[in-house]
Amino acid sequence: MNHPDESAAPALRRLLDLLATGAATEDFAEVLADARRRGASAGVLAEIDDATWQALRVHRTLRQHRRREAELTALFDTAGDLAASRDLDAVLQAIVRRGRMLLGTDTAYLTLPDEAAGDTYMRVTDGSVSVLFQTLRLSLGDGLGGLVAQTARPYATPDYRTDERFHHTGTIDAGVLDEGLVAIIGVPLLLGGEVIGVLFAADRTPRAFSPDEVALLCTLAAHAAIALDTAKSLADTRAALAELNAANGLVRAHSAAVQRAEQAHDRLTDLVLRGAEVPDVAAAVAHLLDGEITVLDAEGEPLAGRPAPGAELVGAVAASRAEGRSVRHGALWVCAVLAGHDTLGTMVLRGRPDLDDADRRLFERASVVTALLLLLRRSVAETENRVRGELLTDLLTAPERDPAGLTARGRRLGVDLARPHLVLVAEPADGTGDHRGRLAGAARRYLFGSRGVSAEHGEAVVLLVPVAPGTTDDPEETARQAAERLARLAGFPATVGAGREAAGPAALAASYAEGLRCVRALRVLGRAGQGASSRTLGFLGVLLGDGHDVDGFVGATLGPLLAYDARRGTELVRTLRAYFDCGGSLTRAKDDLHVHVNTVVQRLDRVEALLGPDWNRPERSLELQLALRLQLLSAPGPGSGSGLGSDGGPGSGSGS
């Protein structure tokens, strides 16, 4: 058989060239076909086939990254347009153009209400070819835009012509038909809880819009609302200057406040463009408002600033979400951080019990910028976890196939499979797969910010949690905390089983199997919705664990008695065994031990002092008897020393 470097190398170099040049997918298959035409050996063809498969995976990942990079670039460009332009038409045109580019639609447009005429009109269009559509006016409540304006919620339709959720009119349908539109999505422009316009994106073929696309368009709509609000404030200021000459001082103060708000918005936009994080935005807003800013995530955990009483803010956050702006809560100001209708977190302002309109708008704009940062972080994290999840699925499916390859893939993705990890297996407490998708989303949020990996596998969700260098995580405590937090994130109880700490593909797969058995045991024991490890399930841990840690179980159960016997030369372990063997009869036990019955009583009193008053209850008694049996079976032969298998030391004294 030819050596790979002699026959497969040109094909491998060609695959690398195709990856570097961003070639089409079908070009990769041509490499293998060309090798077959050249009469390459079966081994070389197999190597080229495997390399082609890996190259296609890399090609697909690169294409996803390029698409995500294009979306992020478009968002940053939009923020740059908002920062650089003061002309409302230019800002709105930029927002509509970015919306069309972000979603990859054929056209995008924005409608605003005409208070004088009592209807709405097309303010800006991009990609439209129909004059009839561009001059279309819509009565209030008609069409998809009317439904969005009435409900203040985004709506999407894969086929406008057949969708009966909204009121069709001949005028609107004619304009849509003339433009050739089929799939349409509309999101509201909200300001102070009021819908001030609708932003649309549309395709000329049927299409379903994803939640991420809805959230991105909602973010652009928030920018458009800010631009309209700023333009309105500037127009009001100019009108006041022209009409109220006598109140020149007041007008100057108002103008200064608006300018300060614009400068603050530019400052926040600049932070976003420079790749700042949430704490940087919080620090900038705290300086601008001369107060203290705390940013909490969706669970109430602090992302920036000192902790705030999250439980006490629930009502204020709900009010802010409903009104679409900040609300006062005692001496605090609270603003929900939203992406569309998804609550990403909360901003809290301390030290400013009174806020004028300009500062309040600044506070609310800061929440929009924070939402953008959190949305970008979530999108990047979900993309990374999806790629890493494929690695975890391959690891659990066939760890023995190519352990070195799995380790190398993990290292390229930032997951070091050679370092110790804890494997957690989580299932909905009701034992069905109906909620597994929500549990998988909760697992991603649980691991957010760590180097952990999660994936759906079988009927469960598997989490790979790295163990910090130099530390040893307690599987039981980790499983218990994970069950509690996953339940909060998912909104329903979750059962979590932890395998033992492991490193390497084979050991990690074995740890997963142990964690899965632990979950099933918890369900059988009526402990669904809890977290545990096989090591801490008592004698069930011995039965469940792959390692069957008999010494650990015996030591944990009989340890105080073994230590006492070894230290004092007593026979507490032997006495306890005789007591159980005789069915709890003191008389029969003293005959077997050849001691007085009072000696047996004294020894059992000492057992109670060492093990606790519940030692003779059924559940504890069962564990003690199993440990005594295992200790006896694992005892070394005569003359081999005391060790764990002996009764604790030499001598047959009757003392306790």
Residue pairs with C-beta under 8 A, 6 or more apart in sequence:
1 41
1 43
1 44
2 8
2 40
2 41
2 43
2 44
4 44
4 47
7 40
7 41
7 44
8 35
8 40
8 44
8 47
8 48
8 51
11 31
11 32
11 34
11 35
11 44
11 48
11 51
12 48
12 51
14 31
15 28
15 31
15 51
15 52
15 55
16 55
18 27
18 28
18 31
18 55
18 59
19 55
19 58
19 59
19 62
22 62
25 56
25 59
28 52
28 55
28 56
28 59
29 52
31 48
31 52
32 45
32 48
32 49
32 52
35 44
35 45
35 48
36 45
40 48
61 387
64 383
65 383
68 379
68 380
68 383
71 102
71 216
71 379
72 376
74 98
74 101
74 102
75 98
75 102
75 216
75 219
75 372
75 376
76 272
76 273
77 98
78 94
78 95
78 98
78 220
78 223
79 223
79 269
79 272
79 273
79 372
80 269
80 273
81 90
81 91
81 94
81 95
81 98
82 91
82 94
82 223
82 226
82 227
82 265
82 269
83 265
83 266
83 269
83 270
83 273
85 91
85 94
86 234
88 227
88 228
88 231
89 124
91 224
91 227
91 231
92 110
92 123
92 124
92 224
92 227
92 228
93 124
93 126
95 110
95 124
95 199
95 220
95 223
95 224
95 227
96 108
96 109
96 110
96 124
96 125
96 126
96 199
97 108
97 126
98 220
99 105
99 108
99 199
99 201
99 217
99 220
100 106
100 107
100 108
100 126
100 127
100 201
102 213
102 216
102 217
102 220
103 185
103 201
103 209
103 213
103 216
103 217
105 127
105 201
105 202
105 203
106 127
106 181
106 202
106 203
106 204
107 125
107 126
107 127
107 128
107 179
107 181
107 201
107 202
107 204
108 125
108 126
108 127
108 199
108 200
108 201
108 202
109 122
109 124
109 125
109 126
109 128
109 200
109 202
110 122
110 123
110 124
110 125
110 189
110 197
110 198
110 199
110 200
110 224
111 120
111 121
111 122
111 123
111 138
111 145
111 197
111 198
111 200
112 120
112 121
112 123
112 196
112 197
112 228
113 119
113 120
113 140
113 149
113 196
113 197
114 120
114 121
114 137
117 137
118 140
119 137
119 138
119 139
119 140
120 137
120 138
120 140
120 145
120 149
120 197
120 198
121 136
121 137
121 138
122 133
122 134
122 135
122 136
122 137
123 197
125 133
125 134
128 134
128 179
129 179
130 175
130 178
130 179
130 180
132 174
132 175
132 178
132 179
133 175
133 176
133 178
133 179
133 181
136 171
136 172
136 175
137 171
138 145
138 146
138 171
138 172
139 146
139 169
140 146
140 149
141 149
141 150
141 167
142 166
142 167
142 169
142 172
143 166
143 167
143 168
143 169
143 172
144 155
144 157
144 160
144 163
144 166
144 184
144 186
144 200
145 186
145 198
145 200
146 166
146 167
147 155
147 165
147 166
147 167
147 186
148 154
148 155
148 186
148 187
148 188
148 195
148 198
149 188
149 195
149 198
152 188
152 190
152 193
152 195
152 324
153 188
153 341
154 185
154 186
154 187
154 188
154 214
154 217
154 218
154 340
154 341
155 165
155 166
155 185
155 186
156 183
156 184
156 185
156 186
156 208
156 209
156 214
157 163
157 165
157 183
157 184
157 185
158 182
158 183
158 206
158 207
158 208
159 182
159 183
159 206
160 176
160 181
160 182
160 183
160 184
161 173
161 176
161 177
161 182
176 184
179 202
179 204
180 204
181 202
181 203
181 204
182 202
182 203
182 204
182 205
182 206
182 207
183 202
183 203
183 205
183 206
183 207
183 208
183 209
184 200
184 201
184 202
184 203
185 200
185 201
185 202
185 209
185 213
185 214
185 217
186 198
186 199
186 200
187 198
187 199
187 214
187 217
187 218
187 221
187 340
188 195
188 197
188 198
188 199
188 221
189 195
189 196
189 197
189 198
189 199
189 221
189 222
189 224
189 225
189 228
190 196
190 221
190 222
190 225
190 324
191 225
191 228
191 229
191 324
191 325
192 323
192 324
192 325
193 322
193 323
193 324
193 325
194 324
196 225
196 228
197 224
197 225
197 228
199 217
199 220
199 221
199 224
201 209
201 217
212 379
214 340
215 339
215 340
215 342
215 375
216 375
218 339
218 340
218 341
219 339
219 340
219 368
219 371
219 372
219 375
222 368
222 371
223 368
226 265
226 365
226 368
229 361
230 258
230 261
230 262
230 265
233 258
233 261
234 258
237 251
237 254
237 255
237 258
240 247
240 250
240 251
240 254
241 248
241 251
241 255
244 250
244 251
257 356
257 357
257 358
257 359
258 358
260 288
260 358
260 362
261 358
261 359
261 361
261 362
261 365
264 285
264 288
264 362
264 365
265 362
265 365
267 284
267 288
268 281
268 284
268 285
268 365
268 366
268 369
269 369
271 280
271 281
271 284
271 369
272 281
272 369
272 372
272 373
276 373
277 373
278 295
278 303
278 304
278 370
278 373
278 374
279 295
279 303
279 304
279 305
281 295
281 304
281 366
281 369
281 370
281 373
282 293
282 294
282 295
282 304
282 305
282 347
282 370
283 293
283 304
285 293
285 347
285 362
285 363
285 366
286 292
286 293
286 305
288 362
289 349
289 352
289 355
289 359
289 362
289 363
290 351
290 352
291 349
291 350
291 351
291 352
292 305
292 306
292 349
292 350
292 351
293 304
293 305
293 347
293 348
293 349
293 350
293 366
294 302
294 304
294 305
294 306
294 307
294 308
294 347
294 348
294 350
295 302
295 303
295 304
295 305
295 337
295 345
295 346
295 347
295 348
295 370
296 302
296 303
296 308
296 310
296 313
296 345
296 346
296 347
296 348
297 303
297 344
297 345
297 374
298 343
298 344
298 345
298 445
299 310
299 488
299 489
300 308
300 310
300 311
300 313
300 346
301 310
302 308
303 345
305 348
308 332
308 346
308 348
310 346
313 329
313 332
313 334
313 346
313 348
315 329
316 327
316 329
316 332
316 334
317 334
317 336
317 343
317 346
319 327
320 326
320 327
320 334
320 335
320 336
320 346
321 336
321 338
321 343
324 338
325 335
325 360
325 364
326 333
326 334
326 335
326 347
326 349
326 355
326 360
326 363
326 364
326 367
327 333
327 334
327 335
328 334
328 353
331 350
331 353
332 348
332 349
332 350
333 348
333 349
333 352
333 355
333 360
333 363
334 346
334 347
334 348
334 349
335 346
335 347
335 349
335 363
335 364
335 366
335 367
336 343
336 345
336 346
336 367
337 343
337 344
337 345
337 346
337 347
337 367
337 370
337 371
337 374
338 344
338 367
338 371
339 371
339 372
339 374
339 375
344 370
344 371
344 374
344 375
344 378
345 370
345 371
345 374
347 363
347 366
347 367
347 370
349 355
349 363
352 359
355 363
378 448
381 444
381 448
382 444
384 413
384 414
385 444
385 447
385 453
385 454
387 413
388 410
388 413
388 414
388 415
388 453
388 455
389 453
389 454
389 455
389 456
390 455
391 406
391 409
391 410
391 413
391 415
391 453
392 453
392 454
392 455
392 457
392 462
392 464
393 455
393 457
394 406
394 409
395 406
395 417
395 505
395 508
395 509
396 455
396 457
396 462
396 509
396 512
397 457
399 406
399 505
399 506
399 508
399 509
400 505
400 506
403 504
403 505
403 506
406 417
406 505
407 417
407 418
407 504
407 505
410 416
410 417
411 417
414 451
415 451
415 453
415 464
416 466
417 503
417 504
417 505
417 508
418 503
418 504
419 466
419 467
419 469
419 503
420 466
420 467
420 501
420 502
420 503
421 464
421 465
421 466
421 467
421 501
421 502
421 503
421 508
421 511
422 464
422 465
422 467
422 473
422 475
422 478
422 498
422 499
422 501
422 511
423 462
423 463
423 464
423 465
423 498
423 499
423 502
423 508
423 511
423 512
423 514
423 515
424 462
424 463
424 465
424 478
424 479
424 482
424 496
424 497
424 498
424 499
424 515
425 460
425 461
425 462
425 463
425 496
425 497
425 498
425 499
425 512
425 515
425 516
425 518
425 519
426 439
426 443
426 460
426 461
426 462
426 463
426 482
426 483
426 486
426 494
426 495
426 496
426 519
427 436
427 439
427 459
427 460
427 461
427 494
427 495
427 519
427 523
428 434
428 435
428 436
428 439
428 490
428 492
428 493
428 494
428 495
429 492
429 493
429 494
429 495
429 528
429 529
430 492
430 493
430 528
431 523
431 528
433 459
435 490
435 492
436 456
436 459
436 460
436 461
437 456
438 490
438 491
438 492
439 461
439 486
439 490
439 494
440 454
440 455
440 456
440 461
441 489
441 490
442 486
442 489
442 490
442 494
443 454
443 461
443 463
443 486
444 454
445 489
446 454
446 463
446 482
446 485
446 486
446 489
447 453
447 454
447 463
447 465
450 465
450 466
451 466
452 463
452 464
452 465
452 466
453 463
453 464
454 461
454 462
454 463
454 464
455 461
455 462
456 462
457 512
458 516
460 516
460 519
462 512
462 515
463 482
464 508
465 473
465 478
467 473
467 501
472 501
473 501
475 498
475 499
475 500
475 501
475 533
475 535
475 536
476 498
476 531
476 532
476 533
476 535
476 536
478 498
478 531
479 496
479 497
479 498
479 518
479 531
479 532
479 533
480 496
480 530
480 531
480 532
481 531
482 496
482 498
482 531
483 493
483 494
483 495
483 496
483 529
483 530
483 531
484 531
486 494
486 496
487 493
487 494
487 529
493 528
493 529
494 529
495 519
495 522
495 523
495 527
495 528
495 529
495 530
495 531
496 519
496 530
496 531
496 532
497 514
497 515
497 516
497 517
497 518
497 519
497 520
497 521
497 522
497 531
497 532
497 533
497 534
498 515
498 518
498 531
498 532
498 533
499 510
499 511
499 512
499 513
499 514
499 515
499 518
499 533
499 534
500 511
500 514
500 533
500 534
500 535
500 545
500 546
500 547
501 511
502 508
502 510
502 511
510 546
513 546
514 534
514 544
514 545
514 546
515 533
515 534
517 534
517 544
518 532
518 533
518 534
518 537
518 544
521 534
521 537
521 540
521 544
522 528
522 530
522 532
525 540
533 541
534 540
534 541
534 544
534 545
535 541
535 545
535 549
535 552
537 544
538 623
539 553
539 622
539 623
539 626
539 627
541 549
541 553
542 548
542 549
542 550
542 553
542 626
542 630
550 630
550 634
551 634
551 644
553 627
553 630
554 627
554 630
554 631
554 634
554 644
555 562
555 644
557 623
557 624
557 626
557 627
558 573
558 624
558 627
558 628
558 631
560 610
560 611
561 572
561 573
561 576
561 607
561 610
561 611
561 648
562 573
562 644
562 648
563 648
564 570
564 572
564 606
564 610
564 648
565 571
565 572
565 573
565 647
565 648
565 649
566 642
566 648
566 649
567 649
568 649
568 655
569 649
569 650
569 651
569 653
570 603
570 606
570 648
570 649
570 651
570 653
570 655
570 656
571 593
571 603
571 647
571 648
571 651
571 652
571 653
571 654
572 603
572 606
572 607
572 610
572 648
572 656
573 628
573 631
573 647
573 648
574 593
574 647
575 589
575 593
575 600
575 603
575 604
575 607
576 603
576 604
576 607
576 624
576 628
577 628
577 632
577 647
578 589
578 592
578 593
579 586
579 589
579 600
579 604
580 621
580 624
580 625
580 628
581 589
581 592
582 588
582 589
582 592
584 616
586 597
586 600
586 601
587 597
589 600
590 596
590 597
590 599
590 600
593 599
593 600
595 654
596 654
599 654
599 656
602 656
603 656
605 656
606 656
607 615
608 615
608 616
611 620
611 624
614 620
615 621
615 624
631 644
631 645
632 645
634 644
634 645
635 645
635 646
636 643
636 645
636 646
642 648
642 649
642 650
